[in-house]
Amino acid sequence: MNKIALAVLAGGFGAQLLKLVIYFFRHKSLSWHDLVVTGGMPSSHSAFVVSLASIIYLEEGLSTAFVISLVLTLIVLRDAFGVRRTVGMEGKQIEKLLKLHKLKSKFHYSMGHTPLEVAVGVLLGLACSLTVFFLF
């Protein structure tokens, strides 16, 4: 299998699997919804894009593909703990207002990531890329 594809799959799905394990130990249960939930430890978005950028760098060096993936990575990382986190906090406040005024709604929001969740995702993505590069 292509090293780039393998590293990206390992980074993203490895993070999602780790997230499920952590969630199970915290809550002692799992549901199908937990497979696709956003937010939480670690950030699978961060693991996906960091594994992509780092394996491209390891395979190709300072190439055009690496620069494009680096820009994508920086945007996703900033969005993960910046914009999405802020929107999630606003969602919590809207939910409180709906409850306060006893309004029924199918309102849904998802929290973005904390900087620690993003950092762990970054480290996981980097570790997956290095593992794939040196072992396969």
C-alpha positions as CSV (number, residue, x, y, z in Angstrom):
1,M,0.0,0.0,0.0
2,N,1.1,3.6,-0.6
3,K,2.9,5.0,2.4
4,I,1.1,8.3,2.2
5,A,-2.4,6.6,2.2
6,L,-1.3,4.2,5.0
7,A,0.0,7.0,7.2
8,V,-3.1,9.2,6.8
9,L,-5.5,6.3,7.5
10,A,-3.5,5.2,10.5
11,G,-3.4,8.8,11.9
12,G,-7.1,9.6,11.4
13,F,-8.6,6.3,12.2
14,G,-6.1,5.6,15.0
15,A,-7.2,8.9,16.6
16,Q,-10.9,8.0,16.3
17,L,-10.3,4.6,17.8
18,L,-8.3,6.1,20.7
19,K,-11.2,8.6,21.2
20,L,-13.7,5.6,21.4
21,V,-11.5,3.8,24.0
22,I,-11.2,7.0,26.1
23,Y,-14.9,7.6,25.8
24,F,-15.7,4.0,26.8
25,F,-13.6,4.2,30.0
26,R,-15.1,7.5,31.0
27,H,-18.8,6.6,30.3
28,K,-18.7,2.8,30.5
29,S,-20.8,2.6,27.3
30,L,-20.7,3.2,23.5
31,S,-23.3,3.8,20.8
32,W,-23.2,4.0,17.0
33,H,-23.3,7.8,17.4
34,D,-20.0,7.7,19.2
35,L,-18.2,6.5,16.0
36,V,-18.8,9.8,14.2
37,V,-19.0,12.3,17.1
38,T,-16.8,15.4,16.7
39,G,-14.7,16.9,19.4
40,G,-13.0,15.1,22.2
41,M,-9.6,13.6,22.9
42,P,-7.6,13.4,20.7
43,S,-8.5,15.5,17.6
44,S,-8.8,13.1,14.7
45,H,-8.9,16.1,12.3
46,S,-5.5,17.1,13.6
47,A,-4.1,13.6,13.4
48,F,-5.4,13.3,9.8
49,V,-3.8,16.5,8.4
50,V,-0.6,16.3,10.4
51,S,0.0,12.7,9.3
52,L,-0.6,13.8,5.7
53,A,1.8,16.8,5.8
54,S,4.5,14.9,7.7
55,I,4.5,11.8,5.5
56,I,4.5,13.9,2.4
57,Y,7.6,15.7,3.8
58,L,9.3,12.5,4.7
59,E,8.6,11.0,1.2
60,E,9.1,14.0,-1.0
61,G,10.9,16.6,1.0
62,L,10.1,20.3,0.5
63,S,7.8,19.7,-2.5
64,T,4.8,21.6,-3.8
65,A,2.5,18.8,-2.4
66,F,4.1,19.3,1.0
67,V,3.6,23.1,1.0
68,I,-0.1,22.6,0.0
69,S,-0.6,20.0,2.7
70,L,1.1,22.3,5.3
71,V,-1.2,25.2,4.5
72,L,-4.2,22.8,4.8
73,T,-2.8,21.5,8.1
74,L,-2.5,25.0,9.5
75,I,-6.0,25.9,8.5
76,V,-7.5,22.8,10.0
77,L,-5.5,23.1,13.3
78,R,-6.5,26.7,13.7
79,D,-10.2,25.9,13.0
80,A,-10.2,22.9,15.4
81,F,-9.5,24.8,18.5
82,G,-10.4,28.3,17.4
83,V,-13.5,28.8,15.4
84,R,-15.2,25.4,16.2
85,R,-14.5,25.8,19.9
86,T,-16.0,29.3,19.9
87,V,-19.1,28.1,18.0
88,G,-19.5,25.2,20.4
89,M,-19.4,27.6,23.4
90,E,-22.0,29.8,21.7
91,G,-24.1,26.6,21.1
92,K,-24.0,25.9,24.9
93,Q,-25.3,29.3,25.6
94,I,-28.1,29.0,23.1
95,E,-29.1,25.7,24.6
96,K,-29.3,27.3,28.0
97,L,-31.5,30.0,26.6
98,L,-33.8,27.4,25.0
99,K,-34.1,25.6,28.4
100,L,-34.6,28.8,30.3
101,H,-37.5,29.8,28.1
102,K,-38.8,26.3,27.9
103,L,-38.6,26.2,24.1
104,K,-38.5,22.8,22.5
105,S,-36.0,22.4,19.7
106,K,-33.9,19.8,18.0
107,F,-31.0,22.2,18.4
108,H,-27.6,20.5,18.0
109,Y,-24.1,21.8,18.5
110,S,-20.7,20.2,18.8
111,M,-17.7,21.5,20.7
112,G,-14.4,22.1,19.0
113,H,-11.2,20.9,20.5
114,T,-9.2,22.2,23.4
115,P,-5.5,23.0,22.6
116,L,-4.5,19.9,24.5
117,E,-6.8,17.7,22.3
118,V,-5.3,19.3,19.2
119,A,-1.8,18.8,20.5
120,V,-2.4,15.1,21.2
121,G,-3.8,14.7,17.7
122,V,-0.7,16.4,16.2
123,L,1.6,14.1,18.1
124,L,-0.4,11.0,17.1
125,G,-0.4,12.0,13.4
126,L,3.3,12.7,13.5
127,A,3.9,9.3,15.3
128,C,1.9,7.5,12.7
129,S,3.8,9.1,9.8
130,L,7.2,8.3,11.4
131,T,6.1,4.7,12.1
132,V,4.9,4.1,8.5
133,F,7.9,5.8,7.0
134,F,10.5,3.8,8.9
135,L,8.7,0.4,9.2
136,F,7.1,0.0,5.8
